Amino acid sequence: MALIQMSYLSKALFRTVPVNVILPVDKISIPGGNYEDRAPYKTLYLLHGLIGSYIDWVSGTRIQRFAEENNLAVVMPSGDNSFYVDSTIPNNDYGTFIGEELVDITRKMFPLSDKREDTFIAGLSMGGFGALRNGLKYADTFGYIGALSSAAHVLENVDHGIPGVQEVFGDFEKAKNSDKNPRVILEELVREKREIPKIYMACGLQDDLLEANREYRDMFKKAGADLTYVEEDGGHEWDFWDRQIKKAIEWLPLDRSENGLGSGNVSGIN
């Protein structure tokens, strides 16, 4: 499994941005010992939470192992505290960055599938909100959305107490009724009879965001979305997200039978 730490000049953000990429290109076939040719790869764009960074998922979960087991490429950008929307602050178009630019440039850089059904987006907390917003906004790009412990309340409750939100969203009421709000985009998809991506949502029973996630669950059900919704013991913490990203990956339409030799897999070697 190749773990690539890279940076590139973003047009949407007008600065050099860091990205982690997990790419299962170095599996060796048995017998023979040649690198397996399995591209183009199905791809998960995976978003971190508030005050996090592009290294969070690798350091906080077993995402590298889960990706290797399923021949899944994973792209993990830094989203700062942006909620992954185009901000009122100049050169902070994080929605465009995630939904358009990052997908386009990583497909140019790496052997990734350009098919909607092979392209997924997921995240935790702020990243869960970003996955829902951009997965719906760019529904022609992403076929599947994973949202863990989503900060779904950020545009629904003005008293949420999250710092920096005013700077990101600007006029709160205007943002609430714009395409920065997943609810607004969902209503548009339903109205236009466009295909809604399949959705996996999960939240811990001890998480303060549980009620907000239940409201979104009901919203998606009412819209007729293909929704898998999970509640189980856990708070707003990495043990829960580690368990749930594994379940979300198992939910995705991936290749399960892998026999190649990779790091940690030495079966078949005498």
Secondary structure as UniProt FT lines:
FT   STRAND          2..10
FT   TURN            11..14
FT   STRAND          15..23
FT   TURN            30..32
FT   STRAND          41..47
FT   TURN            50..51
FT   TURN            54..55
FT   HELIX           56..60
FT   HELIX           63..69
FT   TURN            70..71
FT   STRAND          72..77
FT   TURN            80..81
FT   TURN            83..84
FT   TURN            90..91
FT   HELIX           94..96
FT   HELIX           97..101
FT   HELIX           102..109
FT   HELIX           116..118
FT   STRAND          119..124
FT   HELIX           126..137
FT   TURN            138..141
FT   STRAND          144..148
FT   TURN            152..156
FT   TURN            158..159
FT   TURN            163..164
FT   HELIX           165..169
FT   HELIX           172..176
FT   TURN            179..180
FT   HELIX           182..191
FT   TURN            192..193
FT   STRAND          198..204
FT   TURN            205..206
FT   TURN            208..209
FT   HELIX           210..223
FT   STRAND          227..232
FT   HELIX           238..251
FT   TURN            263..264
FT   TURN            267..268
//
